[in-house]
Amino acid sequence: MTTDQQPADSQPADDLRPSGPFRLGDRVQLTGPKGRMHTVTLRENGELHTHHGVLKHENIVGQPDGSVVTNSGGHEYLALRPLLRDFVMSMPRGAAIVYPKDAAQILAQADIFPGATVVEAGVGSGALSLWLLRAIGPAGRLVSFERREEFAQVAEANVETFFGEYPTTWSVVVGDLVAELPTVLAPASVDRVVLDMLAPWECLDVVADALTPGGVVICYVATATQLSRVAEYLRGTGLYTEPEASETMVRGWHVEGLAVRPDHRMVAHTGFLITARRLAPGAVPPDVRKRALKKPSYADDDVEAWTPGAVGDRQITDKNLRKRVREAQRAVDGARIASRAATEDADDAAGEQAGSGGVVD
């Protein structure tokens, strides 16, 4: 159900965080022997099979979040609802995701705030969309652009799975950002733009038209050549402030008694972030005049090396993508079951309270 809908006045997605006992349709993260994790969707007659034994889903249903359950082999599993960072790392993927460490920096560096109007391109598998939807809150609006219908389907299913229903603050447009953005949003009406694509420089002119003066554009790119091309293009437009670039690396630590040391493994380079702000019409910062006197530090041959074909675009096969769509759809079907069960539980509780005159023992 790919849509170009406007946000409605119904309950926003950020109030839909599940709580209470586990229900059929809930997504549950199970941590078993040796810290091995399994993420399952609770189903009627469902079972988790491992070489340690069988864990029936019915043994989890009705248990509170954070419970310990035992499988047929006597092995214990800790059952928790996944945090958002856990969910995005285990959800079905049509395209590579933005890692939580980078998503956190995007929210901070782009200053995503409650009530903001945000544009995102491309949507990929919906990982960054989830973080953005939480940040903009019930009064915000997120418009996500995606060229491929299949990627949009996976993203929509993942987002609905996590929130329990399709967020009213979100719309997905299947098409090219350059062609579609002017038809969807008025000029100077967008607060923030997040570009996660192979060649973001192709979109920076139309993004400048959509951004309000002072608005932020942030680009997520994988290679140093892409980073350089984006920076030079931003400078060349004369429409943005001097770009700022960074990367984020996270190193965990092992802490057990006096055995305190860095982990042997770490999440190092995943991508670069480059940020700039929209200038007011006609504004020319002083440093731009100085830089205009200098010769550019690149030539036409260098520009050719920055083209999408030269940079390389990792493609997912159609067969694999269809599999990801099916996985995402199964997950969202489970989320819908859980959402209906939660609604029925709330209705039953309200009916019992009304029947007792509003007095609860």
C-alpha distance (Angstrom), angle and dihedral (degrees) to the residues before:
residue distance angle dihedral
M1 . . .
T2 3.78 . .
T3 3.78 109.3 .
D4 3.75 143.6 -177.3
Q5 3.78 92.6 -159.3
Q6 3.78 128.5 152.1
P7 3.82 118.4 -121.0
A8 3.78 112.4 -90.0
D9 3.78 130.2 -146.5
S10 3.81 94.4 -109.3
Q11 3.78 126.1 112.1
P12 3.81 111.0 -54.7
A13 3.79 124.0 -122.4
D14 3.79 95.9 -112.8
D15 3.84 91.6 69.9
L16 3.81 92.6 56.2
R17 3.79 99.6 81.8
P18 3.82 106.6 140.0
S19 3.78 119.2 -123.6
G20 3.77 140.0 161.3
P21 3.81 127.2 52.0
F22 3.80 119.2 -10.6
R23 3.82 114.6 -91.3
L24 3.77 134.2 -166.3
G25 3.79 107.5 -80.7
D26 3.81 94.5 31.8
R27 3.78 118.3 130.0
V28 3.82 109.8 -126.3
Q29 3.80 131.7 -169.7
L30 3.80 111.7 -144.6
T31 3.81 119.5 -163.5
G32 3.77 111.2 -163.6
P33 3.80 139.2 170.7
K34 3.82 115.3 -21.3
G35 3.81 90.7 9.2
R36 3.81 94.6 -71.2
M37 3.82 110.1 160.7
H38 3.79 129.2 -147.0
T39 3.80 124.6 -177.0
V40 3.80 114.7 -155.6
T41 3.79 138.2 170.8
L42 3.80 109.8 -130.2
R43 3.80 111.0 -118.4
E44 3.77 136.3 172.7
N45 3.83 108.5 -88.0
G46 3.81 88.6 1.8
E47 3.81 121.7 152.3
L48 3.79 137.8 -170.9
H49 3.81 110.1 -139.4
T50 3.82 120.4 -161.8
H51 3.79 133.6 151.7
H52 3.83 85.9 -97.7
G53 3.82 91.9 63.3
V54 3.81 140.9 -89.9
L55 3.79 125.9 -49.5
K56 3.80 113.8 -163.6
H57 3.79 116.7 -143.4
E58 3.81 89.7 -137.5
N59 3.83 88.0 67.5
I60 3.81 89.1 61.2
V61 3.83 98.8 42.7
G62 3.80 110.4 97.1
Q63 3.81 94.7 19.0
P64 3.82 118.1 119.9
D65 3.79 121.6 -109.8
G66 3.81 110.1 -83.6
S67 3.82 95.8 32.5
V68 3.81 126.9 145.3
V69 3.83 116.1 -130.2
T70 3.80 129.8 -173.9
N71 3.80 127.7 -135.8
S72 3.82 128.8 -146.1
G73 3.80 91.4 -85.5
G74 3.79 93.8 55.0
H75 3.82 94.0 -106.8
E76 3.79 117.0 141.2
Y77 3.80 125.6 -131.2
L78 3.80 127.6 -166.8
A79 3.82 109.1 -135.0
L80 3.80 118.9 -153.0
R81 3.77 136.1 156.4
P82 3.82 105.5 -110.4
L83 3.79 118.6 -104.3
L84 3.79 114.4 -128.2
R85 3.81 91.0 -99.5
D86 3.82 89.1 53.0
F87 3.79 92.6 46.2
V88 3.80 96.2 52.5
M89 3.80 91.8 49.4
S90 3.82 93.2 53.6
M91 3.82 103.8 32.8
P92 3.84 122.3 107.1
R93 3.80 111.5 -83.1
G94 3.76 129.5 -149.8
A95 3.80 91.6 171.8
A96 3.80 134.3 13.1
I97 3.79 112.8 -74.5
V98 3.79 133.0 -128.8
Y99 3.81 104.5 -108.3
P100 3.82 117.7 -122.2
K101 3.81 91.6 -112.5
D102 3.81 90.3 58.0
A103 3.80 93.8 40.5
A104 3.81 89.3 56.0
Q105 3.80 90.8 52.2
I106 3.80 91.6 47.5
L107 3.81 90.5 54.6
A108 3.81 90.4 48.9
Q109 3.81 101.9 40.1
A110 3.81 94.1 42.4
D111 3.81 90.0 43.4
I112 3.81 94.6 -132.5
F113 3.81 104.3 -164.6
P114 3.83 136.9 -176.9
G115 3.79 110.1 -81.8
A116 3.81 95.2 21.3
T117 3.79 123.7 143.7
V118 3.80 104.7 -131.7
V119 3.80 132.2 -175.5
E120 3.80 120.2 -156.7
A121 3.81 128.7 -171.4
G122 2.97 127.2 -149.6
V123 3.73 109.9 14.7
G124 3.83 96.2 -159.4
S125 3.81 108.6 174.7
G126 3.82 95.1 -20.1
A127 3.82 99.2 -104.3
L128 3.79 95.9 126.1
S129 3.82 90.6 39.3
L130 3.80 88.9 62.9
W131 3.81 92.9 54.1
L132 3.81 92.1 45.2
L133 3.81 93.2 49.1
R134 3.79 90.9 53.6
A135 3.80 92.0 48.3
I136 3.82 98.2 49.3
G137 3.80 92.6 51.4
P138 3.82 127.5 -160.7
A139 3.82 94.5 -44.9
G140 3.80 96.5 50.7
R141 3.77 133.2 86.9
L142 3.81 130.1 -140.4
V143 3.80 120.7 -167.6
S144 3.80 113.4 -172.1
F145 3.80 123.3 -165.4
E146 3.80 122.6 -156.4
R147 3.80 128.9 172.2
R148 3.82 96.4 -155.0
E149 3.80 121.1 66.4
E150 3.82 92.3 -152.6
F151 3.80 93.2 55.0
A152 3.80 89.6 49.6
Q153 3.81 90.8 51.8
V154 3.81 92.2 51.8
A155 3.81 91.5 47.0
E156 3.80 94.0 48.8
A157 3.80 92.0 48.5
N158 3.82 91.8 48.9
V159 3.80 93.1 49.1
E160 3.81 93.2 47.3
T161 3.81 90.2 46.6
F162 3.79 92.1 55.3
F163 3.81 98.5 42.8
G164 3.80 96.9 36.0
E165 3.80 93.0 -124.3
Y166 3.78 139.8 34.3
P167 3.84 107.8 -78.2
T168 3.78 114.0 -116.7
T169 3.81 89.6 -148.6
W170 3.82 92.5 63.0
S171 3.78 135.0 76.3
V172 3.79 128.9 176.1
V173 3.78 122.2 -150.3
V174 3.80 118.0 -163.3
G175 3.79 107.1 -148.2
D176 3.77 145.2 62.4
L177 3.81 115.4 -45.8
V178 3.81 93.4 -138.6
A179 3.79 92.4 55.9
E180 3.81 100.0 35.4
L181 3.82 106.1 37.6
P182 3.85 96.2 73.4
T183 3.83 89.9 51.2
V184 3.82 94.9 49.8
L185 3.82 104.3 41.2
A186 3.79 132.3 32.2
P187 3.81 120.9 -116.2
A188 3.81 115.8 -84.9
S189 3.83 91.4 10.2
V190 3.81 101.2 109.2
D191 3.81 122.1 89.9
R192 3.80 100.2 -168.9
V193 3.82 136.8 13.9
V194 3.81 124.0 -163.5
L195 3.81 116.8 -167.1
D196 3.81 118.2 -165.9
M197 3.79 103.3 169.5
L198 3.78 143.5 109.2
A199 3.82 97.9 -100.7
P200 3.83 109.5 21.6
W201 3.81 91.9 164.4
E202 3.80 88.3 73.8
C203 3.82 88.8 66.7
L204 3.80 103.1 41.1
D205 3.82 96.5 94.8
V206 3.81 95.0 53.5
V207 3.81 89.1 41.9
A208 3.80 89.4 55.9
D209 3.80 89.7 55.6
A210 3.81 91.9 51.2
L211 3.83 97.5 45.0
T212 3.76 121.7 90.3
P213 3.84 114.0 -126.9
G214 3.79 106.7 -80.8
G215 3.80 91.6 22.8
V216 3.78 119.9 139.0
V217 3.79 131.4 -120.4
I218 3.80 117.9 -168.0
C219 3.80 124.5 -175.5
Y220 3.80 126.6 -159.8
V221 3.81 112.0 -155.1
A222 3.79 132.7 168.0
T223 3.81 105.8 -146.1
A224 3.79 138.2 50.0
T225 3.81 91.5 -122.7
Q226 3.80 91.0 56.5
L227 3.79 89.9 47.1
S228 3.81 91.5 53.2
R229 3.79 93.5 47.4
V230 3.80 92.8 50.6
A231 3.81 92.4 48.6
E232 3.81 93.8 49.7
Y233 3.79 92.1 46.3
L234 3.79 92.5 50.2
R235 3.79 89.7 52.0
G236 3.79 92.5 45.4
T237 3.79 95.2 55.6
G238 3.81 93.7 61.0
L239 3.80 86.6 -146.7
Y240 3.80 100.1 100.4
T241 3.77 140.5 53.7
E242 3.81 120.2 -103.9
P243 3.84 105.5 -65.5
E244 3.80 121.5 -116.3
A245 3.81 120.4 -149.1
S246 3.79 132.2 -163.5
E247 3.79 145.4 151.8
T248 3.79 129.1 -146.5
M249 3.80 126.6 -138.0
V250 3.80 122.8 -176.9
R251 3.80 122.8 -159.5
G252 3.77 119.5 -171.6
W253 3.80 124.5 -148.5
H254 3.78 132.1 -137.8
V255 3.80 108.7 -133.3
E256 3.80 118.5 -178.6
G257 3.77 118.1 142.1
L258 3.80 107.6 -55.9
A259 3.80 91.6 -20.2
V260 3.79 96.4 100.8
R261 3.80 117.0 156.2
P262 3.80 141.7 130.5
D263 3.79 117.0 -81.9
H264 3.78 115.3 -100.0
R265 3.80 89.9 -124.1
M266 3.79 130.9 45.8
V267 3.79 140.5 177.7
A268 3.77 99.9 -111.3
H269 3.80 126.3 163.8
T270 3.79 115.8 6.6
G271 3.80 100.3 146.4
F272 3.79 148.3 -38.0
L273 3.80 126.9 -99.7
I274 3.79 120.7 -149.2
T275 3.79 121.1 -175.5
A276 3.81 136.2 -171.5
R277 3.81 137.5 163.5
R278 3.78 129.6 -127.8
L279 3.80 114.1 -107.0
A280 3.78 122.8 -138.7
P281 3.82 112.7 -97.5
G282 3.80 109.6 -78.7
A283 3.82 94.9 8.8
V284 3.83 116.5 139.4
P285 3.83 116.0 -173.3
P286 3.84 115.0 -138.7
D287 3.81 94.6 -117.8
V288 3.81 90.4 58.6
R289 3.82 91.5 62.3
K290 3.81 90.3 53.3
R291 3.80 93.4 47.6
A292 3.81 92.1 50.1
L293 3.82 89.3 68.4
K294 3.80 92.3 59.4
K295 3.80 125.6 85.5
P296 3.81 114.7 -111.2
S297 3.80 114.6 -100.0
Y298 3.80 94.4 -134.1
A299 3.80 138.4 55.9
D300 3.82 137.1 -146.6
D301 3.81 91.3 -89.1
D302 3.80 89.7 57.0
V303 3.80 91.1 51.8
E304 3.80 89.7 53.8
A305 3.80 89.2 56.0
W306 3.81 88.4 57.5
T307 3.81 95.9 58.7
P308 3.82 117.1 116.4
G309 3.79 92.0 -112.0
A310 3.78 92.9 53.5
V311 3.80 93.9 44.2
G312 3.80 90.9 51.8
D313 3.78 130.0 -128.9
R314 3.79 118.0 -133.3
Q315 3.81 107.6 -138.0
I316 3.79 128.4 -156.4
T317 3.80 115.3 -140.2
D318 3.81 118.6 -110.4
K319 3.82 90.5 -120.2
N320 3.80 92.3 52.9
L321 3.79 91.8 45.3
R322 3.81 92.2 52.2
K323 3.81 87.9 52.4
R324 3.82 90.7 52.7
V325 3.81 90.6 50.3
R326 3.82 90.7 52.9
E327 3.82 91.9 48.2
A328 3.80 91.9 49.7
Q329 3.81 91.4 47.9
R330 3.82 92.1 51.6
A331 3.79 89.7 51.4
V332 3.80 93.6 50.2
D333 3.83 90.8 47.8
G334 3.81 87.7 57.6
A335 3.80 91.3 48.1
R336 3.80 90.4 53.0
I337 3.81 90.0 52.5
A338 3.81 90.5 51.4
S339 3.80 91.4 47.1
R340 3.80 92.1 52.3
A341 3.80 90.6 47.7
A342 3.80 91.4 51.4
T343 3.82 90.7 49.9
E344 3.81 91.7 49.4
D345 3.82 91.0 49.1
A346 3.80 90.5 51.7
D347 3.82 91.8 47.8
D348 3.82 91.7 49.2
A349 3.81 91.4 49.7
A350 3.80 91.3 49.2
G351 3.79 90.8 48.7
E352 3.79 92.8 50.9
Q353 3.78 91.4 49.1
A354 3.82 91.6 48.8
G355 3.82 90.6 48.4
S356 3.77 91.4 54.1
G357 3.77 92.7 50.5
G358 3.79 92.7 -103.6
V359 3.81 92.3 -63.4
V360 3.80 116.6 125.1
D361 3.82 120.5 -167.6
